[in-house]
């Protein structure tokens, strides 16, 4: 999947493969600088669908869905925590850090194994390896 996306100037943000209802769904969340379009999703869907069929990777019926990560984009890689510096984020930690597991504030970036987030006037340092989930959030 990654080489196909790289050839189109895109990256894989997340992947889900799960049973839903009576069938299986393979979801790919992709992104690129400037955001993805419907045409990008359609093009990637055709290429990945063909690749899965040719290599016979999935041997039962499934539905392939390709989309952008949406407004609540997950932050998965170290580079994401630098790329979205200054944005509002929500982070859930595996264990208590400074008395809390859930953080909601402004992302200050990544430095030496920790993700920094500003909440009110305080800066919290969350070890990257302790992050269970992190998302960009938008307040309207």
DSSP file (Angstrom, degrees, kcal/mol; ACC not computed):
  #  RESIDUE AA STRUCTURE BP1 BP2  ACC     N-H-->O    O-->H-N    N-H-->O    O-->H-N    TCO  KAPPA ALPHA  PHI   PSI    X-CA   Y-CA   Z-CA
    1    1 A X     >        0   0    0      0, 0.0     4,-2.3     0, 0.0     5,-0.2   0.000 360.0 360.0 360.0 -45.4    0.0    0.0    0.0
    2    2 A X  H  >  +     0   0    0      1,-0.2     4,-3.0     2,-0.2     5,-0.2   0.894 360.0  50.8 -58.8 -44.9    2.7    2.5    1.0
    3    3 A X  H  > S+     0   0    0      1,-0.2     4,-2.1     2,-0.2    -1,-0.2   0.896 110.2  50.8 -61.4 -37.8    4.6    2.4   -2.4
    4    4 A X  H  > S+     0   0    0      2,-0.2     4,-0.7     1,-0.2    -1,-0.2   0.941 114.2  43.8 -62.4 -46.7    1.3    3.0   -4.3
    5    5 A X  H ><>S+     0   0    0     -4,-2.3     5,-3.0     1,-0.2     3,-1.0   0.912 111.4  53.3 -65.8 -42.8    0.6    6.0   -2.0
    6    6 A X  H ><5S+     0   0    0     -4,-3.0     3,-1.6     1,-0.3    -1,-0.2   0.880 103.5  57.1 -60.6 -37.9    4.1    7.3   -2.2
    7    7 A X  H 3<5S+     0   0    0     -4,-2.1    -1,-0.3     1,-0.3    -2,-0.2   0.728 109.8  46.1 -65.9 -20.0    4.0    7.3   -6.0
    8    8 A X  T <<5S-     0   0    0     -3,-1.0    -1,-0.3    -4,-0.7    -2,-0.2   0.312 121.3-107.6-101.7   5.4    0.9    9.6   -5.8
    9    9 A X  T < 5S+     0   0    0     -3,-1.6    24,-0.4     1,-0.3     2,-0.2   0.775  81.6 119.5  75.0  26.2    2.6   11.9   -3.2
   10   10 A X      < -     0   0    0     -5,-3.0     2,-0.3    -8,-0.1    -1,-0.3  -0.722  50.2-144.5-120.3 168.7    0.3   10.6   -0.4
   11   11 A X  E     -A   31   0A   0     20,-2.6    20,-1.9    -2,-0.2     2,-0.6  -0.965  22.3-114.5-132.9 152.4    0.8    8.9    2.9
   12   12 A X  E     +A   30   0A   0     -2,-0.3    18,-0.2    18,-0.2     3,-0.1  -0.758  30.1 177.4 -84.5 122.0   -1.2    6.2    4.8
   13   13 A X  E     -     0   0A   0     16,-3.3     2,-0.3    -2,-0.6    17,-0.2   0.855  64.0 -15.6 -91.8 -43.2   -2.6    7.8    8.0
   14   14 A X  E     -A   29   0A   0     15,-1.3    15,-2.7     2,-0.0    -1,-0.4  -0.986  54.0-154.1-158.4 158.8   -4.5    4.8    9.4
   15   15 A X  E     -A   28   0A   0     -2,-0.3     2,-0.4    13,-0.2    13,-0.2  -0.999   8.7-173.1-140.3 139.2   -5.9    1.5    8.3
   16   16 A X  E     -A   27   0A   0     11,-2.4    11,-3.1    -2,-0.4     2,-0.4  -0.994   6.4-179.5-131.5 139.0   -8.8   -0.5    9.7
   17   17 A X  E     +A   26   0A   0     -2,-0.4     2,-0.3     9,-0.2     9,-0.2  -0.914  28.3 140.6-137.6 110.7   -9.9   -4.0    8.7
   18   18 A X  E     -A   25   0A   0      7,-2.1     7,-2.7    -2,-0.4     2,-0.4  -0.975  53.1-100.8-150.8 160.8  -13.0   -5.2   10.6
   19   19 A X  E     +A   24   0A   0     -2,-0.3     2,-0.4     5,-0.2     5,-0.3  -0.705  37.6 179.4 -82.3 129.3  -16.2   -7.2   10.3
   20   20 A X  E >   -A   23   0A   0      3,-3.2     3,-2.0    -2,-0.4     2,-0.3  -0.979  58.7 -40.3-134.7 121.2  -19.2   -4.9   10.0
   21   21 A X  T 3  S-     0   0    0     -2,-0.4    -2,-0.0     1,-0.3     0, 0.0  -0.476 125.0 -21.8  63.8-125.0  -22.7   -6.4    9.7
   22   22 A X  T 3  S+     0   0    0     -2,-0.3    -1,-0.3    -3,-0.1     2,-0.2   0.440 129.1  48.4 -97.1  -0.6  -22.4   -9.4    7.4
   23   23 A X  E <  S-A   20   0A   0     -3,-2.0    -3,-3.2    -5,-0.0     2,-0.3  -0.715  79.1-100.6-133.4-178.5  -19.2   -8.5    5.7
   24   24 A X  E     -Ab  19  62A   0     37,-0.6    39,-2.1    -5,-0.3     2,-0.4  -0.810  26.6-158.8-106.1 145.5  -15.7   -7.2    6.0
   25   25 A X  E     -Ab  18  63A   0     -7,-2.7    -7,-2.1    -2,-0.3     2,-0.6  -0.992   5.9-163.2-128.6 128.4  -14.5   -3.6    5.5
   26   26 A X  E     -Ab  17  64A   0     37,-3.1    39,-2.9    -2,-0.4     2,-0.5  -0.952  16.5-170.0-107.3 115.9  -11.0   -2.5    4.7
   27   27 A X  E     -Ab  16  65A   0    -11,-3.1   -11,-2.4    -2,-0.6     2,-0.5  -0.924   7.4-170.1-112.3 128.9  -10.7    1.3    5.3
   28   28 A X  E     -Ab  15  66A   0     37,-2.9    39,-2.4    -2,-0.5     2,-0.6  -0.970   6.9-159.2-114.7 129.6   -7.6    3.3    4.3
   29   29 A X  E     -Ab  14  67A   0    -15,-2.7   -16,-3.3    -2,-0.5   -15,-1.3  -0.948  20.8-179.4-108.7 119.8   -7.2    6.9    5.5
   30   30 A X  E     +Ab  12  68A   0     37,-2.7    39,-0.6    -2,-0.6     2,-0.3  -0.786   9.0 179.3-120.5 159.2   -4.9    8.8    3.3
   31   31 A X  E     -A   11   0A   0    -20,-1.9   -20,-2.6    -2,-0.3     2,-0.3  -0.981   5.9-178.9-152.0 161.9   -3.5   12.3    3.2
   32   32 A X    >   -     0   0    0     -2,-0.3     3,-2.9   -22,-0.2   -22,-0.1  -0.964  49.7 -69.8-153.7 164.4   -1.2   14.6    1.3
   33   33 A X  T 3  S+     0   0    0    -24,-0.4    -2,-0.0    -2,-0.3     0, 0.0  -0.380 125.9  19.9 -58.2 128.2    0.0   18.1    1.6
   34   34 A X  T 3  S-     0   0    0     -2,-0.1    -1,-0.3     2,-0.0    -3,-0.0   0.335 125.3 -87.7  90.8  -7.3   -2.9   20.4    0.7
   35   35 A X    <   -     0   0    0     -3,-2.9     2,-0.3     2,-0.0    -4,-0.1   0.038  47.5 -77.9  90.1 160.5   -5.4   17.6    1.5
   36   36 A X        -     0   0    0     -6,-0.2     2,-0.2     4,-0.0    32,-0.1  -0.679  37.4-145.7 -98.4 151.9   -6.9   14.8   -0.6
   37   37 A X     >  -     0   0    0     -2,-0.3     4,-2.0     1,-0.1     5,-0.1  -0.589  31.4-104.3-106.5 171.3   -9.7   15.1   -3.2
   38   38 A X  H  > S+     0   0    0      1,-0.2     4,-2.4     2,-0.2     5,-0.2   0.888 124.0  54.4 -61.4 -39.2  -12.5   12.7   -4.1
   39   39 A X  H  > S+     0   0    0      2,-0.2     4,-2.7     1,-0.2    -1,-0.2   0.887 105.7  52.7 -62.5 -39.0  -10.5   12.0   -7.3
   40   40 A X  H  > S+     0   0    0      2,-0.2     4,-2.6     1,-0.2     5,-0.2   0.934 110.5  47.3 -60.1 -46.2   -7.5   11.1   -5.2
   41   41 A X  H  X S+     0   0    0     -4,-2.0     4,-2.4     1,-0.2    -2,-0.2   0.905 113.1  48.3 -63.3 -42.2   -9.6    8.6   -3.1
   42   42 A X  H  X S+     0   0    0     -4,-2.4     4,-2.2     2,-0.2    -2,-0.2   0.928 112.6  48.3 -63.6 -46.1  -11.1    7.1   -6.3
   43   43 A X  H  X S+     0   0    0     -4,-2.7     4,-2.3     1,-0.2    -2,-0.2   0.930 114.2  45.2 -60.9 -47.9   -7.7    6.7   -7.9
   44   44 A X  H  X S+     0   0    0     -4,-2.6     4,-3.1     1,-0.2     5,-0.3   0.896 109.9  55.9 -64.7 -40.2   -6.1    5.1   -4.8
   45   45 A X  H  X S+     0   0    0     -4,-2.4     4,-2.5    -5,-0.2    -1,-0.2   0.918 109.5  46.0 -58.1 -45.1   -9.1    2.8   -4.4
   46   46 A X  H  X S+     0   0    0     -4,-2.2     4,-2.3     2,-0.2    -1,-0.2   0.935 115.4  46.1 -64.0 -45.8   -8.7    1.5   -7.9
   47   47 A X  H  X S+     0   0    0     -4,-2.3     4,-2.1     2,-0.2    -2,-0.2   0.930 117.3  42.1 -64.3 -45.9   -5.0    1.0   -7.6
   48   48 A X  H  X S+     0   0    0     -4,-3.1     4,-2.7     2,-0.2     5,-0.2   0.907 113.3  53.1 -69.5 -41.5   -5.2   -0.7   -4.1
   49   49 A X  H  X S+     0   0    0     -4,-2.5     4,-2.0    -5,-0.3    -1,-0.2   0.918 111.1  47.0 -57.8 -44.6   -8.2   -2.8   -5.1
   50   50 A X  H  X S+     0   0    0     -4,-2.3     4,-2.8    -5,-0.2     5,-0.2   0.913 111.7  51.1 -63.1 -43.0   -6.3   -4.1   -8.1
   51   51 A X  H  X S+     0   0    0     -4,-2.1     4,-2.5     1,-0.2    -2,-0.2   0.913 109.7  49.2 -61.4 -44.4   -3.2   -4.8   -6.0
   52   52 A X  H  X>S+     0   0    0     -4,-2.7     5,-1.8     1,-0.2     4,-0.6   0.903 114.1  46.4 -62.3 -41.6   -5.2   -6.8   -3.5
   53   53 A X  H  <5S+     0   0    0     -4,-2.0     3,-0.5    -5,-0.2    -2,-0.2   0.933 113.6  47.0 -67.2 -46.5   -6.9   -8.8   -6.2
   54   54 A X  H  <5S+     0   0    0     -4,-2.8    -2,-0.2     1,-0.2    -1,-0.2   0.916 118.9  39.8 -63.4 -44.2   -3.6   -9.5   -8.1
   55   55 A X  H  <5S-     0   0    0     -4,-2.5    -1,-0.2    -5,-0.2    -2,-0.2   0.509 102.9-133.8 -84.4  -3.8   -1.7  -10.6   -5.0
   56   56 A X  T  <5 +     0   0    0     -4,-0.6    -3,-0.2    -3,-0.5    -4,-0.1   0.909  49.2 155.1  51.8  48.5   -4.8  -12.4   -3.6
   57   57 A X      < +     0   0    0     -5,-1.8     2,-0.5     1,-0.2    -4,-0.1   0.880  63.4  41.0 -74.0 -40.3   -4.2  -10.8   -0.2
   58   58 A X        -     0   0    0     -6,-0.4    -1,-0.2     1,-0.1    -2,-0.1  -0.952  67.1-168.5-114.4 120.3   -7.8  -11.1    1.0
   59   59 A X        +     0   0    0     -2,-0.5     2,-0.3    -3,-0.1    -1,-0.1   0.145  65.1  54.1 -99.1  20.4   -9.5  -14.4    0.1
   60   60 A X  S    S-     0   0    0    -36,-0.0    -2,-0.0     0, 0.0     0, 0.0  -0.948  98.8 -71.8-144.3 164.7  -13.1  -13.4    0.9
   61   61 A X        +     0   0    0     -2,-0.3   -37,-0.6   -38,-0.0     2,-0.3  -0.283  59.5 158.8 -60.3 140.8  -15.6  -10.7   -0.1
   62   62 A X  E     -b   24   0A   0    -39,-0.1     2,-0.5    -4,-0.1   -37,-0.2  -0.965  38.0-120.7-153.6 164.6  -14.8   -7.3    1.4
   63   63 A X  E     -b   25   0A   0    -39,-2.1   -37,-3.1    -2,-0.3     2,-0.5  -0.960  21.9-148.4-112.7 131.5  -15.6   -3.6    0.8
   64   64 A X  E     -b   26   0A   0     -2,-0.5     2,-0.4   -39,-0.2   -37,-0.2  -0.882  15.9-176.5-101.1 125.6  -12.7   -1.2    0.3
   65   65 A X  E     -b   27   0A   0    -39,-2.9   -37,-2.9    -2,-0.5     2,-0.4  -0.987   3.9-173.8-122.6 129.8  -13.1    2.3    1.5
   66   66 A X  E     +b   28   0A   0     -2,-0.4     2,-0.3   -39,-0.2   -37,-0.2  -0.987  21.4 143.4-123.0 127.7  -10.6    5.1    0.9
   67   67 A X  E     -b   29   0A   0    -39,-2.4   -37,-2.7    -2,-0.4     2,-0.1  -0.945  50.1 -87.9-152.2 172.4  -11.0    8.5    2.5
   68   68 A X  E     -b   30   0A   0     -2,-0.3   -37,-0.2   -39,-0.2     3,-0.1  -0.415  46.4-109.2 -75.9 162.7   -9.2   11.4    4.1
   69   69 A X        -     0   0    0    -39,-0.6     3,-0.2     1,-0.2     5,-0.1   0.636  55.7-141.9 -71.8 -10.9   -8.7   11.3    7.8
   70   70 A X    >   -     0   0    0      1,-0.2     3,-0.6     3,-0.1    -1,-0.2  -0.202  39.3 -46.0  81.8-174.4  -11.3   14.0    8.3
   71   71 A X  T 3  S+     0   0    0      1,-0.3     2,-1.0    -3,-0.1    -1,-0.2   0.863 134.0  55.3 -64.9 -38.0  -11.4   16.9   10.7
   72   72 A X  T 3  S-     0   0    0     -3,-0.2    -1,-0.3    65,-0.1    65,-0.1  -0.326  84.4-175.8 -92.6  53.0  -10.4   14.8   13.8
   73   73 A X    <   -     0   0    0     -2,-1.0    63,-2.6    -3,-0.6     2,-0.1  -0.209  23.3-122.6 -55.1 129.3   -7.3   13.5   12.1
   74   74 A X  B     -C  135   0B   0     61,-0.2     2,-0.6    -5,-0.1    61,-0.3  -0.460  12.9-138.7 -71.5 147.7   -5.4   11.0   14.1
   75   75 A X        +     0   0    0     59,-2.8    59,-0.2     1,-0.1     3,-0.0  -0.944  38.4 153.5-106.1 113.2   -1.8   11.7   15.0
   76   76 A X        +     0   0    0     -2,-0.6     2,-0.2    57,-0.1    -1,-0.1   0.783  49.5  52.2-111.2 -39.7    0.2    8.5   14.6
   77   77 A X  S >> S-     0   0    0      1,-0.1     4,-1.0   -64,-0.0     3,-0.9  -0.636  81.0-114.4-106.7 158.9    3.8    9.3   13.8
   78   78 A X  H >> S+     0   0    0      1,-0.3     3,-0.8    -2,-0.2     4,-0.7   0.898 117.6  59.1 -54.5 -41.3    6.4   11.5   15.4
   79   79 A X  H >> S+     0   0    0      1,-0.2     4,-2.8     2,-0.2     3,-0.6   0.813  97.1  61.2 -60.8 -30.1    6.3   13.7   12.3
   80   80 A X  H <> S+     0   0    0     -3,-0.9     4,-2.1     1,-0.2    -1,-0.2   0.872  98.5  56.6 -62.7 -36.6    2.6   14.3   12.9
   81   81 A X  H << S+     0   0    0     -4,-1.0    -1,-0.2    -3,-0.8    -2,-0.2   0.706 114.0  39.4 -72.8 -18.5    3.3   15.9   16.2
   82   82 A X  H X< S+     0   0    0     -4,-0.7     3,-1.5    -3,-0.6    -2,-0.2   0.828 112.4  55.5 -89.8 -42.6    5.6   18.4   14.5
   83   83 A X  H 3< S+     0   0    0     -4,-2.8    -2,-0.2     1,-0.3    -3,-0.2   0.844 113.0  41.5 -59.2 -36.7    3.5   18.9   11.4
   84   84 A X  T >< S+     0   0    0     -4,-2.1     3,-2.2    -5,-0.2    23,-0.3   0.105  80.1 146.5-103.4  21.7    0.4   19.9   13.5
   85   85 A X  T <   +     0   0    0     -3,-1.5    23,-0.2     1,-0.3     3,-0.1  -0.342  68.6  27.8 -56.3 134.3    2.3   22.1   16.0
   86   86 A X  T 3  S+     0   0    0     21,-3.3    -1,-0.3     1,-0.4     2,-0.2   0.267  97.4 115.4  94.5 -11.6    0.1   25.0   17.1
   87   87 A X  S <  S-     0   0    0     -3,-2.2    20,-2.9    20,-0.1    -1,-0.4  -0.522  75.2-102.3 -88.4 157.9   -3.2   23.1   16.5
   88   88 A X  E     +D  106   0B   0     49,-0.4    49,-2.7    18,-0.2     2,-0.3  -0.644  50.6 177.4 -76.6 134.0   -5.7   22.1   19.1
   89   89 A X  E     -DE 105 136B   0     16,-3.1    16,-1.9    -2,-0.3     2,-0.4  -0.919  29.5-143.1-137.9 162.2   -5.4   18.4   20.0
   90   90 A X  E     -DE 104 135B   0     45,-2.5    45,-2.4    -2,-0.3     2,-0.4  -0.999  23.1-174.4-125.3 128.6   -6.8   15.7   22.2
   91   91 A X  E     -DE 103 134B   0     12,-2.8    12,-2.9    -2,-0.4     2,-0.5  -0.981  12.4-160.6-128.7 135.6   -4.4   13.1   23.6
   92   92 A X  E     -DE 102 133B   0     41,-3.2    40,-2.8    -2,-0.4    41,-1.5  -0.973  15.1-152.8-115.5 126.7   -5.1   10.0   25.7
   93   93 A X  E     - E   0 131B   0      8,-3.1    38,-0.2    -2,-0.5     4,-0.1  -0.657  19.8-129.3 -98.7 153.7   -2.2    8.5   27.7
   94   94 A X  E    S+     0   0B   0     36,-3.5     2,-0.3    -2,-0.3    37,-0.1   0.853  91.9  14.4 -66.5 -37.1   -1.7    4.9   28.8
   95   95 A X  E    S-     0   0B   0     35,-0.3     2,-0.1     5,-0.1     5,-0.1  -0.835 101.0 -69.3-134.4 171.1   -1.0    5.9   32.4
   96   96 A X  E     -     0   0B   0     -2,-0.3     2,-0.4     3,-0.1     5,-0.2  -0.403  43.3-174.1 -64.4 133.1   -1.4    8.9   34.6
   97   97 A X  E >  S-D  100   0B   0      3,-3.0     3,-1.3    -2,-0.1    -4,-0.1  -0.984  76.5 -14.4-130.2 119.0    1.0   11.8   33.8
   98   98 A X  T 3  S-     0   0    0     -2,-0.4    -1,-0.1     1,-0.2     3,-0.1   0.878 132.7 -51.9  52.1  39.4    0.9   14.7   36.2
   99   99 A X  T 3  S+     0   0    0      1,-0.2     2,-0.3     2,-0.0    -1,-0.2   0.555 122.9  82.5  81.0   9.0   -2.3   13.3   37.6
  100  100 A X  E <   -D   97   0B   0     -3,-1.3    -3,-3.0     1,-0.1    -1,-0.2  -0.981  47.7-169.6-145.1 157.3   -4.2   12.9   34.3
  101  101 A X  E    S+     0   0B   0     -2,-0.3    -8,-3.1    -5,-0.2     2,-0.5   0.588  78.0  65.1-113.2 -23.3   -4.6   10.6   31.4
  102  102 A X  E     -D   92   0B   0    -10,-0.2     2,-0.4     2,-0.0   -10,-0.2  -0.897  61.1-176.6-111.1 131.1   -6.6   12.9   29.1
  103  103 A X  E     +D   91   0B   0    -12,-2.9   -12,-2.8    -2,-0.5     2,-0.4  -0.975   8.9 178.6-128.4 137.3   -5.2   16.1   27.7
  104  104 A X  E     +D   90   0B   0     -2,-0.4     2,-0.3   -14,-0.2   -14,-0.2  -0.935  39.9  85.4-140.3 114.1   -6.9   18.7   25.5
  105  105 A X  E    S-D   89   0B   0    -16,-1.9   -16,-3.1    -2,-0.4     2,-0.5  -0.878  76.9 -34.8-174.6-156.4   -4.9   21.8   24.5
  106  106 A X  E     -DF  88 118B   0     12,-2.6    12,-3.1    -2,-0.3     2,-0.3  -0.802  55.3-123.8 -96.1 126.5   -2.5   23.3   22.0
  107  107 A X  E     - F   0 117B   0    -20,-2.9   -21,-3.3    -2,-0.5    10,-0.2  -0.526  24.4-176.2 -70.3 126.0    0.2   21.0   20.5
  108  108 A X  E     -     0   0B   0      8,-3.1     2,-0.2     1,-0.4     9,-0.2   0.476  45.5-109.6-101.4  -6.9    3.7   22.4   21.1
  109  109 A X  E     - F   0 116B   0      7,-0.9     7,-3.1   -25,-0.1     2,-0.4  -0.634  36.2 -57.8 115.0-171.3    5.5   19.7   19.2
  110  110 A X  E     + F   0 115B   0      5,-0.2     2,-0.3    -2,-0.2     5,-0.2  -0.930  46.6 169.0-117.4 137.2    7.8   16.7   19.8
  111  111 A X  E >   - F   0 114B   0      3,-2.8     3,-1.6    -2,-0.4    -2,-0.0  -0.904  63.1 -22.6-153.9 122.9   11.1   16.9   21.5
  112  112 A X  T 3  S-     0   0    0     -2,-0.3     3,-0.1     1,-0.3    -1,-0.0   0.874 127.5 -39.5  47.1  53.8   13.4   14.1   22.8
  113  113 A X  T 3  S+     0   0    0      1,-0.2    15,-2.7    14,-0.1    16,-0.4   0.452 119.9  97.2  84.2   0.1   10.8   11.4   23.1
  114  114 A X  E <   -FG 111 127B   0     -3,-1.6    -3,-2.8    13,-0.3     2,-0.5  -0.938  62.4-140.8-126.6 148.9    8.0   13.5   24.5
  115  115 A X  E     -FG 110 126B   0     11,-3.2    11,-3.1    -2,-0.4     2,-0.4  -0.896  23.3-147.7-100.7 131.2    5.0   15.3   23.0
  116  116 A X  E     +FG 109 125B   0     -7,-3.1    -8,-3.1    -2,-0.5    -7,-0.9  -0.857  17.3 179.9-106.0 135.3    4.4   18.7   24.5
  117  117 A X  E     -FG 107 124B   0      7,-2.2     7,-3.0    -2,-0.4     2,-0.6  -0.999  19.6-140.8-135.8 134.1    0.9   20.2   24.9
  118  118 A X  E     -FG 106 123B   0    -12,-3.1   -12,-2.6    -2,-0.4     2,-0.5  -0.837  18.3-179.7 -97.2 124.8   -0.1   23.5   26.4
  119  119 A X  E >   - G   0 122B   0      3,-2.8     3,-2.3    -2,-0.6     2,-0.3  -0.981  68.0 -43.4-125.0 117.2   -3.2   23.6   28.5
  120  120 A X  T 3  S-     0   0    0     -2,-0.5   -14,-0.1     1,-0.3    -2,-0.0  -0.492 124.8 -27.5  56.5-120.1   -4.1   27.0   29.9
  121  121 A X  T 3  S+     0   0    0     -2,-0.3     2,-0.4    -3,-0.1    -1,-0.3   0.291 120.5  93.9-106.6  10.9   -0.7   28.3   31.0
  122  122 A X  E <   -G  119   0B   0     -3,-2.3    -3,-2.8     2,-0.0     2,-0.5  -0.825  61.6-145.9-108.1 143.3    0.9   24.9   31.7
  123  123 A X  E     -G  118   0B   0     -2,-0.4     2,-0.4    -5,-0.2    -5,-0.2  -0.926  15.3-161.4-105.3 125.2    3.1   22.8   29.4
  124  124 A X  E     -G  117   0B   0     -7,-3.0    -7,-2.2    -2,-0.5     2,-0.6  -0.862   6.9-149.4-105.3 140.9    2.7   19.0   29.9
  125  125 A X  E     -G  116   0B   0     -2,-0.4     2,-0.5    -9,-0.2    -9,-0.2  -0.947  14.5-172.2-111.9 116.5    5.3   16.5   28.6
  126  126 A X  E     -G  115   0B   0    -11,-3.1   -11,-3.2    -2,-0.6     5,-0.1  -0.932  28.1-119.4-111.1 120.4    3.8   13.2   27.5
  127  127 A X  E >   -G  114   0B   0     -2,-0.5     3,-2.0   -13,-0.2     4,-0.3  -0.378  20.4-133.7 -57.9 129.4    6.2   10.4   26.6
  128  128 A X  G >  S+     0   0    0    -15,-2.7     3,-1.6     1,-0.3    -1,-0.2   0.874 104.8  57.0 -52.8 -42.0    5.5    9.4   23.0
  129  129 A X  G 3  S+     0   0    0    -16,-0.4    -1,-0.3     1,-0.3    -2,-0.1   0.656 102.0  57.6 -68.0 -14.3    5.4    5.7   23.9
  130  130 A X  G <  S+     0   0    0     -3,-2.0   -36,-3.5   -37,-0.0     2,-0.5   0.439  79.5 109.2 -94.3  -0.8    2.7    6.3   26.5
  131  131 A X  E <   + E   0  93B   0     -3,-1.6   -38,-0.2    -4,-0.3     3,-0.1  -0.664  38.0 175.9 -82.6 122.7    0.2    7.8   24.0
  132  132 A X  E    S-     0   0B   0    -40,-2.8     2,-0.3    -2,-0.5    -1,-0.2   0.852  71.2  -0.6 -86.7 -43.0   -2.7    5.6   23.2
  133  133 A X  E     + E   0  92B   0    -41,-1.5   -41,-3.2     2,-0.0    -1,-0.4  -0.995  59.8 179.4-152.4 140.5   -4.6    8.0   21.0
  134  134 A X  E     + E   0  91B   0     -2,-0.3   -59,-2.8   -59,-0.2     2,-0.3  -0.991   8.4 175.2-145.5 137.9   -4.1   11.5   19.7
  135  135 A X  E     -CE  74  90B   0    -45,-2.4   -45,-2.5    -2,-0.3     2,-0.3  -0.990  33.1-118.4-141.4 147.8   -6.3   13.6   17.3
  136  136 A X  E     - E   0  89B   0    -63,-2.6     2,-0.4    -2,-0.3   -47,-0.3  -0.665  38.5-160.3 -74.7 140.8   -6.4   17.1   15.9
  137  137 A X        -     0   0    0    -49,-2.7     2,-0.5    -2,-0.3   -49,-0.4  -0.946   9.9-152.3-127.0 150.5   -9.7   18.7   17.1
  138  138 A X        -     0   0    0     -2,-0.4     2,-0.5   -51,-0.1   -67,-0.0  -0.983   3.8-154.5-123.5 129.3  -11.6   21.7   15.7
  139  139 A X              0   0    0     -2,-0.5   -51,-0.0     1,-0.1    -2,-0.0  -0.891 360.0 360.0-100.4 128.3  -13.8   23.9   17.8
  140  140 A X              0   0    0     -2,-0.5    -1,-0.1     0, 0.0    -2,-0.0   0.413 360.0 360.0-103.5 360.0  -16.5   25.7   15.8
